[in-house]
Amino acid sequence: MDWQYNLYVTDRYNNRVQKFVNGSKIGVTIAGDATGAPGSSLNVFLQSIGIVVDDNENIYVADHNNHRVVLWVRGSTIGKIVAGNGKHSSYFILCFISHLIQGIAMKENNTLWSPHGLQRDPNTGILYIADTFNCRIMRYLPNATSGAQVAGGNSCGNNYGQLNRVYGFHLDLLTNSVIIANAFGHNVVRWRLGESNWTRLSGTPGVQGATSTMFYEPSDVTLDPMGNIYVVDFRNHRIQFFWADESIGTTLTGVTGQLGNNATLLYFPSSLILDNQLNIYVADWYNHRIQKFLRY
């Protein structure tokens, strides 16, 4: 969403980005091939997924299966790689094995493995990337060709110094931290930049569940200006709300464990954003739609 509250949607399996002018239900393709054609050249995507919009309406897109993040300047018909090199090396196969044996530390910082969520510091232009299958969050300075790990990267797992498949996260500049939807860890954690481990905010590490204190593969998280937390509880088909400093959630929309396509149900929701009125926009993935829910 940009400063005019136009909505930008990564249409994942159509390999494109759609822009919906505020109030309109008709989108325009602004990145990728309008027909949905996939590819690895810089005018197409291979599963466009995460997105962030800067103040000039330029977009940064996580090109998931091309293992890169691409910048599309407003009005451009071609992108520019700003992170990743379009492939993951054989080294990363070892990282997959490390998910099982918990023993191999990350070393390569110029490659990504299926990046997902993105955040950008508007003050510095620093880009933060959920490097999903490497179980870490990377930070790229403007014009850098290599990044630095700021969270995770100690193989994949549920210990305090590890992450377990990060899809979405929130950059909390007020506390110099990232709030992470730690998907396969089934919890939401705060990782202060510069520290070597996380603090649990909600959920039970490594344990899935459907109660008001548990998650089943949380896929995205955001904060409102008061510090309250909104979590996409992917496999529970719901959006959970947590008052600041509370670990017991309230379901805002969806019905726990029940999928559907009417106005009150969700089907594997994947991400969310808030507008300036704190209305919620949810990417209702398997229903192929964006749902708007009025402020809680």
HELIX and SHEET records of a PDB file:
HELIX    1   1 ARG A   12  ASN A   14  5                                   3    
HELIX    2   2 HIS A   64  ASN A   66  5                                   3    
HELIX    3   3 TYR A   91  ILE A  101  1                                  11    
HELIX    4   4 THR A  132  ASN A  134  5                                   3    
HELIX    5   5 ALA A  183  GLY A  185  5                                   3    
HELIX    6   6 PHE A  234  ASN A  236  5                                   3    
HELIX    7   7 TRP A  285  ASN A  287  5                                   3    
SHEET    1   A 3 LEU A   7  ASP A  11  0                                        
SHEET    2   A 3 ARG A  16  PHE A  20 -1                                        
SHEET    3   A 3 VAL A  28  GLY A  32 -1                                        
SHEET    1   B 4 SER A  48  VAL A  53  0                                        
SHEET    2   B 4 ILE A  59  ASP A  63 -1                                        
SHEET    3   B 4 ARG A  68  TRP A  72 -1                                        
SHEET    4   B 4 LYS A  80  ALA A  83 -1                                        
SHEET    1   C 4 PRO A 115  ARG A 120  0                                        
SHEET    2   C 4 LEU A 127  ASP A 131 -1                                        
SHEET    3   C 4 ARG A 136  TYR A 140 -1                                        
SHEET    4   C 4 ALA A 148  GLY A 152 -1                                        
SHEET    1   D 4 VAL A 166  ASP A 172  0                                        
SHEET    2   D 4 SER A 177  ASN A 182 -1                                        
SHEET    3   D 4 ASN A 187  ARG A 192 -1                                        
SHEET    4   D 4 THR A 199  GLY A 203 -1                                        
SHEET    1   E 4 PRO A 218  LEU A 223  0                                        
SHEET    2   E 4 ILE A 229  ASP A 233 -1                                        
SHEET    3   E 4 ARG A 238  PHE A 242 -1                                        
SHEET    4   E 4 THR A 250  GLY A 254 -1                                        
SHEET    1   F 3 PRO A 269  LEU A 274  0                                        
SHEET    2   F 3 ILE A 280  ASP A 284 -1                                        
SHEET    3   F 3 ARG A 289  PHE A 293 -1                                        
END                                                                             
